[in-house]
Amino acid sequence: QSSTGKIKKLKSACPLFRKINLKVVWTPNFLHYYWANQVQYLIKWIHPNPVHSSWIELEQIECSNIKLSDLPFISTAIRCHTCFKNPLISSTLTAWWKTLEITNSQMEPCMYAPIWHNLDFQINKSTLYFSIREQKGITHLHHLFQDNMS
């Protein structure tokens, strides 16, 4: 099949395809750009800047007892939490999960996952919380391991 035949076939298959100087040009995957844009909020959640503190405080209120900075390290079970009704939180986390999927990465279980109020760790359908442990600095899975080893 000639290259002209291939180009015609491609043109009919993809409306965003066009020919410039007889070279094939594909437009970028705009969904991936959107996800990349959404994922940028994770950095602001994990390393907050005083400039962004007002909107981060609003998002934190939606999360109640779960820290905003812990959300990326909790599994998709977070969809059951009320914070997921917030459009910024839900779109950011969804983009994060899609990014992990595209890159064949996994977050579960993650050493940075919070222990307390984490939907992944439940007893009798209730999340765990022991204030004494939290006061001693045991807040994330990596705090339960010595030298990152069991």
N, C-alpha and C positions, 0 to 999 in steps of 0.2 A: 504494500500500500504506500502511495506517495505521501510526502510530508504535507502536501496541500490537503489530501484526504483526511489525514490525522488531525490537522488544524480545524477542518470543518466539523469533524466528529467532536472534538473538544469544545468548539464554540457552541454547538447545540447542547452539550452536556452541562456547561457552566456559563450562566449569563454574565458573570463578572470577568470572563476571559476576553482578552482583546489582543490584536496583533499590532506590534509597533516595529516598523522596519523589518518585517518578516521574522521577528523574534517573538517567542511566546512570553507573555507577561501575565503573571497571576497576581491577583490582589491579595493582601495579607489576610490572615484569618482574624476577622474582627472580634470574634468571640474570645479568642486567646488574648487579644489586646484588652478587652473588657475585663477578663479575669485578672490579668496582670495589674490593671488599674485598681481593682478591688483589693487585691492581696496587699497593696501598699499600706492599707490600714492596719494590718497585723503588726508592722514595725512600730506604728504609733501606739498600738495597744501595749506592746511588750516593752518598748523604750519611750515612754511618754515624754513629751516636750512641754514645758510650761505654756508655750504659745497655744497649744491645742488642748490645754487642760479643761476648758469649759465644756467642749463637746464630749471629751472623754468621760468627764464626770456624769454627763447625761446618759451616756451609754452604760456606764457602770451601775447607775441606778436601775436600769432595765435588768441587769444581771443579778441583782440583789446580793446573795451570799457567795456567788462565784466571781472571782476576779476576772476582769476583762482580759488581762494578760495571760490567763490560763486557758481561755477558750480554744486557741488553736491546738492545744495539746489534749483536748477531750475528744472522744470519738463522736461519730455522727449521732450518738444518743442524745446529744445536746439539743437536737431538734424538738425534743419533748419539753424542754425548759421554756419558760415564758419569755426569756430574753430573745429567743429565736423569732419572736413576732416582730421584733425591731428590724426594719428593712435593711439598715446598714449592717447590722450584725449578721443577719441571715445571708445577705448577698456576699459579704466578705468571707464568711465561713464556707459557703457553697463554692465560691471561687477557689478557696484554699483546698478544699477536698477535690475539686476538679483538677487543680494543678498537681496535687499528689498523684491522682489517677493517671494523668497524661505522662508524668515523669516516672511512672511505676515505682513510686515511693510509698512508704508506709509510716504512719505515725503511731500505730497501736501495737503494743503498748509503748509509750514514750516515757523516758526517764523524767521528763519535765511535766508530766501529767500531775495535776493536783490530786491529793488524796481526799481532802475534805470537800463535801458538796459535789462530788463528781458522780454523775449518773452511771458511770461504769463500775463503781464500787458501792454496792448496796447490800443492806441486810434487811430482810422483810420489806422490801420495796421502798426503803428509806435510805437516803445517802448518809454517808458516815460523817461524823464530826466529833472530835474530842478536843475540847479547848485546851486541856493541859498539854497535849502533844503539840498543838499549834503554838502555844506559848513557848515551848522548848525548841521551836524552829523546825519541827517536823511537819512540812506542808506539802511536799512533792515526793514522788516515788524515789528520786535519786537520794533523798535523805534517809531512806531505809537501807541503802547499800553502802558498804564500806569500800572506798577506792573504786567505785563504780562496778563492784563485783558483789555477788551474793555471799 
